[in-house]
Every structure is written in structure tokens, then in C-alpha cells.
């Protein structure tokens, strides 16, 4: 009685042709070139291009990629000369982990006359890779009251469109730099509409993928952000802890969840795809019991002239410390001040700022080293070398 048809709805593609041409001195002369000019599918003025101006309907099922929207047209046609009743059309999508009902309506059609159709269009944003099975079922009742039922199965594969790799860099200032490498592993170019990072609740994010040119912010990838097949693009983000969490050294130390990437792209004639990664996790930095970080330091200093730096000392342990600061001179860097002075008690997750003065007796790029912190409670000494580097230059000689 009933005929069931399922067709995937996809955008058309640009017509492609294979140009056939020759030199004018060859035997065909200008015949091939004239035929291409007269061909309505070629681009006027660029007939030798394979890509034409006309559109063609898809000739096969095509590829479906993760993050795209799968659309299908379902039609049930009454091919008999009798009226059938209580027609119920149901469309389910079976994946490796779940079964989804895609039918627009669950109500049965009262009757279907001869040569009439029941049409439905279903949409589903694909969120899993691997084998998908579209299960279409039709039940109806004939004029004699006999209940009929049949099903059809349509299997297709969902492919992975992008390869995403991430790298984390933990800075001394509690900042986290995320490098995301995104590769197009499809066979067609992609227009990268948006690649953003949604940070976790403890961080603020700054995108480092633009440059300021003449007062305007421009993408480092240019005005047309197309990603060709098998090409890779690198995105960089800087995450800074929010103020309410920045002072809690123990909290930031244990944070591993950074956020997730949100990627939006378009292909072919504007088909949209979107992917969200799972929560990205970094390796938690190990600061030990006492963390020393630099707050301020000059980039360049003059030879044999004192310069100031500011250090931040944080108690990352769960006990109170009584700290003593010792300063050891090196061959190039000399500390100006009293060594062995008491810094007092420092409670867990608390910090103190320390202003120190140094001078360098050697030119060039010099390393700041020689700080020692001793906890008098446990008689434990923490050594800090190669804290930072500073460029030492000779001071300018004033001419009389």
C-alpha cells in the first residue's frame, strides 16, 4: 500500500568541468577554446578554470562531519487505490550510546488518500562520531481493518572534521598560556568563523590572536580566515586568575580545569558546523612549600648602578612559617642590604612583598640568583637561583 522514501538534504555544489584546450598552431586551431567560451557552465573570461558558475545537485550521500546538522526528507506515499487510516511515521537515530526520536510530531494521521503523501523534514546536530543508523518506521490500518507495520534502516558514518591539540604553559605570575592547534582534516576548505575559549569560573581570558594596526584590531590570520585541507592553525590565549582567587595561593595551585574551546566554521555554500571540546585540564604546577615570584624588575640596568626589584613570597603549605632572608652574592650580581634579617611569621596561603636592591659588576645578560629563605621552625632552607634575567649595559659617559 505505502511507499517509503528517505533523502538527505544537502546544499548543491559548484559545477566542475575538465578544460580541454590546445595551441592555436595545433590542428584543431581555436576550436576547443571557442567551445569552452560557448559552454554555459564556464566562467566568462576564465574558461580554463575547472570551477564553473552553475550549481549541481548532490549525486551521493556525501560525508557527514561531527558538529554539522544532519537534515533528511522523509516521505510516505499511498501507492494504492484505497484509503489507509491511522498512519504513524516515526524516525529514530541510533548511535553507539543513545537512541534519539527525531519525528516532528508523534500524532497519527487520520487517513491518507490514494496518490497522497505524508512529508516530514528532520534535523539533528551530530554530536558523536562513528556509525549512526536512521530507523524509520511506519504503521497504518487498511480498509479491511488489518494493521500493517514496516521499518527501514539507513546507516551512515559521522567523521571527525578537526584535529585539536592543546599545550599549556604555566607562568610564574599565575598566568596560564594555552596554545590550541586546529587542523582541518576534511577534503574541503573551511571558513573559521569563531575560535574562542570559555574559561572556568576562576579565570579571565585574553585572546592573543589579533594585532593593532593603525588603531584597528586585525586577525593575525588575515582578513579571510580560510583553513585549507590538512592545514593547521595555532591560536593563543592567556588566562589570568580572578582577583578573588589570585590571593589564595593554595586554591590556584590545585586548579587543573581551565575551560573549553568553542569552534564554529562554515563549509561549501555556508553549511555551519560547531564543536565544543570537553573541559581542558592542565598539569597543576608544583610550587613547594614556599613560592617566590617577581612582581617588578627592570629590563635593562646600568653597569655598577643599583637597581630595585620587588619579590612576592607566598606560603603554599598548611602550616605557619617563621622566615629568615639570606642574600648570597654571585660573580656578577651583588646584593645591597642586610642579609639574615627576620621576615616574621607567614600564615598558610598568605603573602608578603619584599623590595630588594642589587647591582651588577659585569655587562651582558645576567641571572639574578642567591636568595635563601630559611624556616626557623623546621630548620629548612629554600634556595632560589636563576629567578630572572636582566640586561646590563655600560652607562653613558657625559661629555663636558
Beta strands, then each sheet from edge to edge (+ up, - down):
strand 1: 2-8
strand 2: 13-16
strand 3: 51-56
strand 4: 64-65
strand 5: 69-78
strand 6: 84-94
strand 7: 99-101
strand 8: 109-112
strand 9: 117-125
strand 10: 130-141
strand 11: 147-159
strand 12: 162-170
strand 13: 176-184
strand 14: 190-199
strand 15: 203-207
strand 16: 210-213
strand 17: 216-219
strand 18: 226-227
strand 19: 232-241
strand 20: 257-267
strand 21: 271-276
strand 22: 280-281
strand 23: 290-297
strand 24: 300-302
strand 25: 307-315
strand 26: 321-327
strand 27: 333-336
strand 28: 341-346
strand 29: 351-360
strand 30: 364-368
strand 31: 371-375
strand 32: 380-384
strand 33: 388-393
sheet 1: 1+ 5- 9+
sheet 2: 2+ 3-
sheet 3: 4+ 11+ 10- 6+ 7-
sheet 4: 4+ 11+ 10- 6+ 8-
sheet 5: 12+ 13- 19+ 15-
sheet 6: 18+ 14- 20+ 21-
sheet 7: 18+ 14- 20+ 22-
sheet 8: 16+ 17-
sheet 9: 23+ 25- 29+ 27-
sheet 10: 24+ 33+ 30-
sheet 11: 28+ 26- 31+ 32-
end
